[in-house]
Every structure is written in C-alpha cells, then in structure tokens.
Amino acid sequence: MLSQQMLSVVVAWDLYQARHSPLVLGNVGLVQIVPVLMFTFAAGHVADAYDRRRTLVLTQIAIAAMGFILAFAGASRGVTVIYACLFLGACARAFQWPASSSVLPNVVPPEHLNNAISWNGTGREMATVTGPAIAGLLLAWLGSTAVYLVQAVCTLLTLACYVALRPPPVIAPKRERRGIREMSEGIRFVFREKLLLSALSLDLLAVFFGGATALLPIYADSILHIGARGLGWLRAAPAIGAGAMAFALAHRKQIGPAGPVLLAVVAGFGLATVGFAISTSAWLSFALLVATGALDSVSVVLRTYLVHSRTPDRLRGRVNAVNALFISCSNQWGAVESGIAAEWMGTVPSVAFGGAATVVVVGILAAAARSLRAWKNYS
C-alpha cells in the first residue's frame, strides 16, 4: 500500500505537469480498470483453485518489475510509458487482490476475524497516510525519480513478506478447476445474497460519484495553491481519518445497527465531499478529507466483514474477485468520471455534484433495499 500510494501521487503530479488536463488524470483510472474487467472471474477462480501464496508471490514479482521500469525510465518516462506500466501492474493486481483478500480468514480464527479486519485496515491506512506524505516531500525536495525509486524498493519488501507467508493450502474439488460456470459462481452468489449485493452496490455508486482523489493535483496547484508538498498531505488526509477510525473500531466488538450505520456514514461521506468541493481554505479542505476517510473506514469494516462472514471458503476467492470488481469500478471509473465531469463543467462544480449524487444514491438504496435497512449486527 505504501508503494501504491506513493506511485499514485507521483504519477498524478507528473501527468498534470505534463499536460495540465483533467482528462489525462482521469484516464489513469481507465488504464487500471480495464485489466480488472478482463481478468476478474479468472482471477477469482485462480484464488480458489490454486495456492494463494504462490499467486501472491508471482504477481508481486510482476508488480516489482513494473516499479523498477518506472524508476529507471528517466527522460523516457512520458504519458505513454506511465500508462503502459500502470496497465501491466493492474493486470498483476487483478490476480493478486482475490488471493490476498482470501488469505486473511485462512490465518485468523473466526472469533478474531472482525478484530483482525480492523487492525488490518489500521495498518493499511497507516501506509496510506505516510505514502502520500513521503511522496509529496520527495517530490518537493528531490523530484519524481526519487519517488519512483523508493516505491520500487517497497515492492521488493512486499515480495519478501509474501514469500514468508505460510497460509494453509487451499484444496479445491476437481470440478471447480474448470469451466465458465465455476468461474462465474462468485457473481451468482453475490446476486443471490441481497444484503451483500446492496452493500457492495452502495459503495460502488458512492465512490463512483463522490470520489475526488483524481482531481487533487488541480486543487493543490490551482485552487488551494499549496504545491506538491500540499498534494501529498491532501492525499494522506482521508487515510489519516480512516486509520484513526479503524484503530477505534478495533476496540469495539461490533457496530450496530449495521445497516442504518452504513447508510448514515456513506451519506456523511457525500456531504463532506460537497464541503471539500467548495472550500478555499487548505486547512478546512484537509479536515473535510479526513472526515471522508473516517466515514469510509466504517463502511469498509462493515462490508469486509459481511463478505468474509457470508462467503464459504471454497467461494471466497471468486466472491472477493467480484468485490474487487465493484471496488475497482468505483475507484477507477470514478476517476474517469471525475476527469470528464471536470473537463465539462469545471473542477469545483463536478466534485460538488458528485458529493450531492452520493447523498441521493443513499436515499434511493435506503428506500429500495429492505435487507440493508434491516441489517442490525454481524449475524
């Protein structure tokens, strides 16, 4: 996560400095969503049918290779090279996500799973906080090449962690090693589980409309006038809120009533996004982004536990692949939507519209999804 966050900051900054185009920034999401759309079902099948640790190691080798290509590309590191490396790295992560998401329940006892999810989120958010901050400092002091090099080293450290991991082997029945029907069982399971479908759809639509991450370089450079270092802190702000909230949630046994809480925090996420859109104060903007991260952290913990607790292990890779598809569609297509909307209506109106649309989505799903309204606890 540290590597990914540093890479996202330096890529966004370099692309914006090269073209000064919201559309070029938004297309970062496009080149990273295409592999997810191409490989989601195959990746879930691989996570269920084969050794998950081996999948993690092989995909991380590919990610590390892409990291070092960007680090040593030098003057040839233009828009085309950046897009190509992001695309190839996204291909590897498309297979890595279902395997890594499915490993946690294999190494943590069921009674500690919720607590482990919260601590896992805390660790990821700590990296998400420090990654953009480090990237912003390195950008300001040493330039882009230093950021690319440090993130590449982080990919190797991640590889060492995966090599050291020792989860129990996954033994899949022979009938699940082949066939389109077996590969697509994850999405059929999600559509059968109405509560799961409602929760994932809520996150997809909220982040699709409400995310402003792709446009942060414009806010840092042209609206708040805080430069590369300020961009790093803006990127870190949601993670600061999410990390603090995840740490607090790690000391709670459960969040209830879960469904109404999920709807409330997503609505709050949308309202905070509207506030960020119209703010011209760097400190207020930072605080509102912290709030979006804290609210999103509650949503992440609830949805993650829901996926793990409702999914049998034999399907966990395929269901997590579907979850990854929902998340990637919201994040990456949301970035594309942000770029197009900002090009069409302007940066501030587009972000404000997205936050308002998130609140509307919550209202529609609250009225339509009875299972979500009725979800009281983790049972």
Phi, psi and omega in degrees: 000322177301314179297314182298319182291319177297318181295319182296324179291310185291324178296313180299318181294313181296318180294320181291320178294330181283321188238340184050046183232123174300329181294320177296320177295316181296327181291347171302320177293323182297313183291343179262344178272331183303314178299325178296316178296325182286321194244002187307307186290321176296321181294318177297320177298316179298319181295329180271331188263341186230173182299117184292324178297317179298320178299317179298317182294312183295317180292326180289329174300317179295319179296319178297320179299316178296322179299318181284331174299314178294323182295324186254010181291331177062228185294339181277003182280075179258192183300317182296315180295318179298312179300317182297317180292320177298321180295312181293320176297323178293327176299315179294318181291334177300324177275333184286322186302308181300323180292314182291323179292329183277344184288324187306310179294342177283339185244359180237131177301146184305323182290344179252007188296314181299317179296321180294322178299318180294316179292323176299318177297321179299315180297318179295320181289328174300318177292324180291330175289309187286329182302303179298324180296314178297317180299318179297318179295315180295322176300315183290324186267316189240348179095180188296320186302321179297321179294314179300321181292315181296318180294327178294320177298322179298326178295327177290321177296323175297318178301318178298322178296317180294322178298323182281346183290140181228069176283158175295147181294148176262120180251108182264144174301148182302326182294343181262010179265003182207159172099141178296324182300316179294321180296326184267005182298330180298313182290328175294322178297316180298318181288336174285325181272094187298322179297315179297316179298318180296317182294317179292322179294322178300314179295317182302309184289323181295313182287327178302313182275322193268350182287135179240009187300318184298335184261004182299325176302326178292317178299316183294321187272317192247342183252309181266343176057053182240002170070193185295319179296318177296325177300318179301319180286325175296318178293329181280337188304310179301324180290328176298313177296317181294319180296317178297317180292318179297322177297318178295319181292334179296341180260010176248144179285323178198165177248123181213157350291126194298314183298305177301323178296317179300315179297319182293317183290327178290322175297318177297324176301316179295317180295319178296326177295319176299316178299318178298321184301319187263356181286141174244007178258128181299319182292318178294319178299316178300314181297320180292324175292324173301317180297319179298321179293319180297315180294319180294328180298320177299316179298317181297314181298314180298313182292321181295315179295322179300315179298312184291319186284332182267354188249124173294151186300327182294340179251000191297321179297316182290322177291321176293331174294319176295318177300318178296324178296316178298314182295315182293320178298318180291316183288307188281315175293330175297323177294319177297314179300320180297316180296316180294315181296320180293324177294326186274313187245357183101155187295305184297311178300323183293319179291319178297317177299318180297317178297318178296321179297326177299316179298319178297318178301317179300316179299318180295314181290326177299323179283326189268330188258091181296322181298325180288318177297327185273353181289109187263327182207197185279001182280000000 
